[in-house]
Amino acid sequence: MESKLNGQVALVTGGTKGIGKAIADKLSSSGAQVVITARTAPDENTNVHHFIAADLTQPEDAQNVAKEILEKYGRIDIIVNNAGANLAPGGGFSTLSDEHWFNDWQLNFLSVVRMNKLLIPVMIQQKSGVIINISTNAAKHPIWEMTMSYSSAKAALNAYSKALATELGDKGIRVNVVSPGVVKTALMLEFIENLAKSSNITVDEAFKAIMDKVGVPIGRMAEPEEVANLVGFLASSEARYITGTNYAVDGGAFPTL
């Protein structure tokens, strides 16, 4: 994959940690100039990626990101909408307030729609571009005790992505979805710890409960790089006939074909 993306400009939202960082590093190693966003700067002091501080739930921040990219580089070739999180507490419908629902939908769905809308016109002018939206297998297999509002927002993202792929296909723009399962990130480990506290069980018991609920034949969490490898392929010209598709990276967890 080295040098496959030379001369291309890529945006990875939520690109400072976990899956996002792995994706940013993968695209950079393939030759792309990578712009990353997050609310706070990366923990590591690095000049490898162009960092823009942004909270993409805020329209003005998304506008600033698009403006800075286009002023500095004059183009955008790859958008990886990775920023997202399961923000609401577990426990099912009765625990979820309007604010919980709003926050999950703002971060996991509307921020993606907002960022794409700002940058797609440039891709249309270029007659080329790749959009990869990072979803989750929980969008198809929601866990009511843990992911109700998050799953619904990501399910909307899946439907939006399919519609967008259909709309933009004849304009030279490909749109795909990557849906990770359980991935070993700091955010996932924090989620497991919070579940343990709220359920009054140990962290090991909480982890086992999640793995039992999801059911992963490979028997472990994914490494972030294992998700990034697929994103790198989909961003490249080797995937030039692939659009409108949702790829699971879940160790075989999804229970149907």
C-alpha positions as CSV (number, residue, x, y, z in Angstrom):
1,M,0.0,0.0,0.0
2,E,3.0,2.3,0.3
3,S,2.8,5.3,-2.0
4,K,-0.7,4.3,-3.2
5,L,-2.1,7.6,-2.0
6,N,0.7,10.0,-3.0
7,G,-0.5,13.6,-3.6
8,Q,-3.9,12.9,-1.9
9,V,-5.3,14.9,1.0
10,A,-7.2,12.9,3.6
11,L,-9.3,14.0,6.6
12,V,-9.7,11.6,9.5
13,T,-12.1,12.9,12.2
14,G,-11.4,11.7,15.7
15,G,-7.9,11.0,14.5
16,T,-5.8,11.4,17.6
17,K,-6.6,8.1,19.4
18,G,-7.7,4.5,18.9
19,I,-9.2,3.5,15.5
20,G,-8.9,7.1,14.2
21,K,-5.1,7.3,15.0
22,A,-4.5,3.9,13.4
23,I,-6.4,5.0,10.3
24,A,-4.5,8.3,10.1
25,D,-1.2,6.5,10.4
26,K,-2.2,4.0,7.7
27,L,-3.2,6.6,5.2
28,S,0.0,8.6,5.9
29,S,2.2,5.6,5.4
30,S,0.4,5.1,2.1
31,G,1.5,8.5,1.0
32,A,-1.4,10.8,1.8
33,Q,-1.2,14.2,3.6
34,V,-3.5,13.5,6.6
35,V,-5.5,16.1,8.5
36,I,-6.9,14.9,11.8
37,T,-9.5,16.5,14.1
38,A,-10.4,16.1,17.7
39,R,-11.5,18.3,20.6
40,T,-8.1,18.1,22.2
41,A,-4.6,17.8,20.8
42,P,-2.8,14.4,20.4
43,D,-1.1,13.0,23.4
44,E,2.1,12.5,21.3
45,N,4.1,15.5,20.1
46,T,4.1,14.8,16.4
47,N,4.2,16.7,13.1
48,V,3.2,13.8,11.0
49,H,-0.4,14.8,10.7
50,H,-2.0,18.3,10.4
51,F,-4.1,18.7,13.5
52,I,-7.2,20.9,13.7
53,A,-8.9,21.2,17.1
54,A,-12.7,20.8,16.6
55,D,-15.9,19.6,18.1
56,L,-17.8,18.5,15.1
57,T,-21.1,18.6,16.9
58,Q,-20.7,22.4,16.6
59,P,-21.5,23.7,13.1
60,E,-18.9,26.5,13.3
61,D,-16.1,24.0,14.2
62,A,-17.0,21.9,11.1
63,Q,-16.9,25.0,9.0
64,N,-13.5,26.0,10.3
65,V,-12.1,22.5,9.5
66,A,-13.4,22.6,5.9
67,K,-12.1,26.2,5.5
68,E,-8.6,25.4,6.8
69,I,-8.2,22.3,4.7
70,L,-9.3,24.0,1.5
71,E,-7.2,27.1,2.1
72,K,-4.1,25.1,2.9
73,Y,-4.4,22.2,0.4
74,G,-7.0,23.4,-2.2
75,R,-8.5,19.9,-2.4
76,I,-9.8,16.9,-0.4
77,D,-9.6,13.4,-1.7
78,I,-10.5,11.2,1.2
79,I,-12.9,11.8,4.1
80,V,-12.9,9.2,7.0
81,N,-15.7,10.1,9.4
82,N,-14.4,8.3,12.4
83,A,-15.4,10.6,15.3
84,G,-18.0,8.9,17.4
85,A,-18.8,7.3,20.8
86,N,-21.4,5.5,22.8
87,L,-22.2,8.5,25.1
88,A,-25.4,7.4,26.8
89,P,-25.7,5.2,29.9
90,G,-26.7,1.6,29.8
91,G,-30.0,0.3,31.2
92,G,-32.5,0.5,28.3
93,F,-35.2,3.0,27.3
94,S,-36.1,4.2,30.8
95,T,-32.6,5.5,31.6
96,L,-32.3,7.6,28.4
97,S,-33.3,11.2,28.5
98,D,-33.9,13.5,25.5
99,E,-30.4,14.9,26.1
100,H,-28.8,11.4,25.8
101,W,-30.6,10.7,22.5
102,F,-29.7,14.2,21.2
103,N,-26.0,13.9,22.1
104,D,-25.6,10.4,20.6
105,W,-27.3,11.5,17.3
106,Q,-25.3,14.8,17.1
107,L,-21.9,13.1,17.5
108,N,-22.6,9.8,15.6
109,F,-24.8,11.0,12.8
110,L,-25.3,14.7,12.3
111,S,-21.6,15.6,12.6
112,V,-20.9,13.2,9.7
113,V,-23.7,14.7,7.6
114,R,-22.4,18.2,8.4
115,M,-18.8,17.5,7.5
116,N,-19.6,15.7,4.3
117,K,-21.9,18.5,3.1
118,L,-19.1,21.0,3.5
119,L,-16.5,19.0,1.5
120,I,-18.5,17.0,-1.1
121,P,-18.9,20.0,-3.4
122,V,-15.1,20.1,-3.8
123,M,-15.0,16.4,-4.6
124,I,-17.8,17.0,-7.2
125,Q,-15.6,19.7,-8.8
126,Q,-12.6,17.3,-8.8
127,K,-14.8,14.5,-10.2
128,S,-13.2,12.2,-7.6
129,G,-13.2,11.4,-4.0
130,V,-13.6,8.7,-1.3
131,I,-15.8,8.9,1.8
132,I,-15.6,6.2,4.4
133,N,-18.0,6.4,7.3
134,I,-17.0,4.4,10.4
135,S,-20.1,2.8,11.9
136,T,-20.5,-0.2,14.2
137,N,-21.9,-3.7,14.1
138,A,-24.2,-2.6,16.9
139,A,-26.2,-0.7,14.3
140,K,-27.4,-4.1,13.0
141,H,-27.2,-5.9,16.2
142,P,-28.2,-3.4,19.0
143,I,-27.7,-4.4,22.6
144,W,-30.6,-2.8,24.5
145,E,-28.8,-2.8,27.8
146,M,-25.8,-0.9,26.4
147,T,-26.2,0.8,23.0
148,M,-29.8,1.7,22.3
149,S,-29.3,5.4,21.3
150,Y,-25.8,4.8,19.9
151,S,-27.1,1.9,17.7
152,S,-30.0,4.0,16.3
153,A,-27.7,6.8,15.3
154,K,-25.3,4.5,13.6
155,A,-28.2,2.7,11.8
156,A,-29.2,6.1,10.4
157,L,-25.5,6.6,9.3
158,N,-25.7,3.3,7.4
159,A,-28.8,4.3,5.6
160,Y,-27.5,7.8,4.8
161,S,-24.2,6.3,3.5
162,K,-26.1,4.0,1.1
163,A,-28.2,6.8,-0.2
164,L,-25.1,9.1,-0.6
165,A,-23.3,6.4,-2.5
166,T,-26.2,6.1,-4.9
167,E,-26.4,9.9,-5.4
168,L,-22.6,10.4,-5.9
169,G,-21.7,7.3,-7.8
170,D,-21.8,8.9,-11.3
171,K,-19.8,11.9,-10.0
172,G,-16.7,9.9,-9.4
173,I,-17.2,9.7,-5.6
174,R,-17.3,6.4,-3.7
175,V,-18.9,6.0,-0.3
176,N,-18.5,3.0,1.9
177,V,-19.0,2.0,5.5
178,V,-16.7,0.1,7.9
179,S,-18.4,-1.4,10.9
180,P,-16.0,-2.6,13.6
181,G,-17.1,-4.9,16.4
182,V,-15.3,-4.9,19.7
183,V,-12.0,-3.0,19.3
184,K,-9.3,-2.7,21.9
185,T,-9.2,1.1,22.4
186,A,-8.9,3.3,25.5
187,L,-12.6,4.3,24.9
188,M,-13.7,0.7,24.9
189,L,-11.7,-0.1,28.0
190,E,-13.3,2.9,29.7
191,F,-16.7,1.7,28.6
192,I,-16.0,-1.7,30.2
193,E,-14.9,-0.1,33.4
194,N,-18.0,2.1,33.6
195,L,-20.2,-1.0,32.9
196,A,-18.5,-2.8,35.7
197,K,-19.1,0.0,38.1
198,S,-22.7,0.5,37.2
199,S,-23.4,-3.2,37.3
200,N,-21.4,-3.7,40.6
201,I,-19.2,-6.4,39.0
202,T,-15.5,-6.7,38.2
203,V,-13.9,-5.4,35.0
204,D,-13.2,-9.0,34.0
205,E,-16.8,-9.9,34.5
206,A,-17.9,-6.9,32.5
207,F,-15.6,-7.8,29.7
208,K,-16.9,-11.4,29.7
209,A,-20.5,-10.2,29.7
210,I,-19.8,-8.0,26.6
211,M,-18.0,-10.8,24.7
212,D,-20.7,-13.3,25.6
213,K,-23.4,-10.9,24.5
214,V,-21.7,-10.1,21.2
215,G,-20.2,-13.5,20.6
216,V,-16.8,-13.3,18.8
217,P,-15.7,-16.6,17.3
218,I,-12.1,-15.4,17.1
219,G,-12.3,-14.9,20.8
220,R,-10.6,-11.5,21.3
221,M,-11.1,-7.8,20.6
222,A,-9.7,-6.3,17.3
223,E,-6.6,-4.2,17.3
224,P,-7.2,-0.7,15.8
225,E,-4.7,-1.5,13.0
226,E,-6.9,-4.3,11.8
227,V,-9.7,-1.8,11.1
228,A,-7.3,0.7,9.6
229,N,-6.0,-1.9,7.1
230,L,-9.4,-2.2,5.5
231,V,-9.9,1.6,5.5
232,G,-6.6,1.9,3.7
233,F,-7.6,-0.5,1.0
234,L,-11.0,1.1,0.5
235,A,-9.4,4.5,0.2
236,S,-7.0,3.3,-2.6
237,S,-7.6,2.9,-6.3
238,E,-7.5,-0.9,-5.8
239,A,-11.1,-0.5,-4.5
240,R,-12.2,1.8,-7.3
241,Y,-15.3,-0.3,-8.2
242,I,-16.5,-0.7,-4.6
243,T,-19.1,1.7,-3.3
244,G,-22.3,1.6,-1.3
245,T,-21.1,-1.3,0.8
246,N,-20.9,-1.9,4.6
247,Y,-17.9,-4.0,5.7
248,A,-17.8,-5.7,9.1
249,V,-14.5,-6.1,11.0
250,D,-15.8,-8.1,13.9
251,G,-14.0,-11.4,14.2
252,G,-17.1,-13.2,12.9
253,A,-19.5,-11.8,15.5
254,F,-22.4,-10.8,13.3
255,P,-24.8,-13.8,13.5
256,T,-26.2,-13.8,10.0
257,L,-24.9,-13.8,6.4
